[in-house]
Amino acid sequence: LWDYAQRFGRFYKFEAVIKTMVDGVLENWPVAASYIRRAVGERWQPEFHGAPGNFEEASLRLMPRLVYEKFVRPYSEKQWGIPARGLSASLAGRFDVREDDEPRLMRHRHQGIPVSGYADWTTRMLSGIPVILNFDFLRRREEISYRRKLIFTGPVDEYFTYDLGKLAYRGQRREHVYQPEVDRALAVPQVNNPDPANGPHIRTIEWKQMMPPEYASRIRGTVTTQETPFTPEHPDGYEYPFPDAVNTKLYQAYRSKLPADGKILVCGRLGEYRYYDMDQAIARAMHLASELLND
Ligand SMILES: Cc1cc2nc3c(=O)[nH]c(=O)nc-3n(C[C@H](O)[C@H](O)[C@H](O)COP(=O)(O)OP(=O)(O)OC[C@H]3O[C@@H](n4cnc5c(N)ncnc54)[C@H](O)[C@@H]3O)c2cc1C
């Protein structure tokens, strides 16, 4: 994947570090075992043992309740807008407790951002491939005829004009603030804000900290963005497939409506109704492409 990505442009090293504001102090996210020892004691135990039936139980298999209540439950309830017990256990697979206090969000060997930006990188990837922009396939289906396969990467329920009902998604409203006199606003590129008492936003991001230092140092001031989750009505706002049992079942019902001959492929984050990180989305696309090309 790394070799493939580099065919379309150079990457600079960027290893995301996230902190969570807890009791007025910036703590590591994912949670450091040293924090748990400080907060609960040396001989801490996870709260829950056994097979988890929901997100809360899956999280409590990793940590004591006090830590869950500070870092995980309020953050997740802001993000999804429902009690954490209503979310799927699999969602807890997105984090762990760091026995070694590793502060990086990801442990991947290669972590980076294209030097010339994602738009340029993607444009190079598409070189030689005809591209039509600003074309809503679902409203203009009759204008597209395909020879072997049709690949659709939009929402699977919208593809079927919602005839089994609407899948739920969450999105985020973004409020950008430019501070011309501040060189650096945050201690790290992203600060999570689980505590509702500190405002409805879920996190704040400082873009400058994701840029190559030599580029960032030439920028006057800084831009931060506060993200606040909401439930979007329009598909353009769909960002996160909803991780609960009702929607998983509805998604499966939509999938079973796809023709068995495999000529229509509905895939990607919205098509497969799965939260993919970028590397996972690209690896999935490469996997599907190699299957198609060998077909
Ligand atoms: C807020 C947020 C932050 C994220 N941060 C990170 C991060 O830090 N690191 C990371 O690795 N990943 C991150 N991701 C995940 C990353 O964005 C996804 O993994 C990636 O975009 C998935 O690619 P995709 O091709 O599956 O879907 P998408 O990027 O959603 O692409 C689907 C495409 O289909 C098009 N489409 C939809 N409907 C139609 C239609 N009717 N007609 C024509 N075209 C249509 C859309 O316009 C879009 O271009 C983040 C995602 C979100 C929402």
The ligand as a Gaussian input file, in Angstrom:
#p B3LYP/6-31G(d) Opt

LIG

0 1
 C      -14.680000      13.699000       9.682000
 C      -13.818000      12.602000       9.138000
 C      -12.470000      12.561000       9.475000
 C      -11.654000      11.541000       8.968000
 N      -10.329000      11.531000       9.326000
 C       -9.538000      10.541000       8.869000
 C       -8.164000      10.481000       9.240000
 O       -7.658000      11.336000       9.958000
 N       -7.417000       9.449000       8.773000
 C       -7.948000       8.490000       7.951000
 O       -7.212000       7.580000       7.554000
 N       -9.253000       8.518000       7.585000
 C      -10.050000       9.520000       8.012000
 N      -11.369000       9.558000       7.643000
 C      -11.904000       8.479000       6.786000
 C      -11.719000       8.738000       5.289000
 O      -12.301000       9.974000       4.957000
 C      -12.388000       7.573000       4.554000
 O      -11.692000       6.399000       4.853000
 C      -12.388000       7.712000       3.042000
 O      -12.864000       8.949000       2.606000
 C      -13.266000       6.600000       2.470000
 O      -13.167000       6.606000       1.081000
 P      -14.368000       6.066000       0.202000
 O      -13.913000       6.164000      -1.218000
 O      -14.831000       4.762000       0.716000
 O      -15.569000       7.093000       0.452000
 P      -15.686000       8.642000       0.188000
 O      -14.403000       9.345000       0.416000
 O      -16.905000       9.072000       0.934000
 O      -15.971000       8.725000      -1.378000
 C      -17.246000       8.427000      -1.915000
 C      -17.403000       9.250000      -3.182000
 O      -18.645000       8.886000      -3.809000
 C      -19.215000      10.083000      -4.317000
 N      -20.663000       9.940000      -4.461000
 C      -21.574000       9.682000      -3.484000
 N      -22.825000       9.672000      -4.004000
 C      -22.692000       9.947000      -5.336000
 C      -23.625000      10.111000      -6.403000
 N      -24.942000       9.964000      -6.217000
 N      -23.143000      10.403000      -7.642000
 C      -21.810000      10.548000      -7.842000
 N      -20.881000      10.413000      -6.875000
 C      -21.320000      10.124000      -5.635000
 C      -18.890000      11.130000      -3.260000
 O      -18.978000      12.430000      -3.811000
 C      -17.454000      10.752000      -2.896000
 O      -16.522000      11.408000      -3.733000
 C      -12.204000      10.559000       8.126000
 C      -13.555000      10.607000       7.779000
 C      -14.360000      11.609000       8.293000
 C      -15.820000      11.625000       7.915000

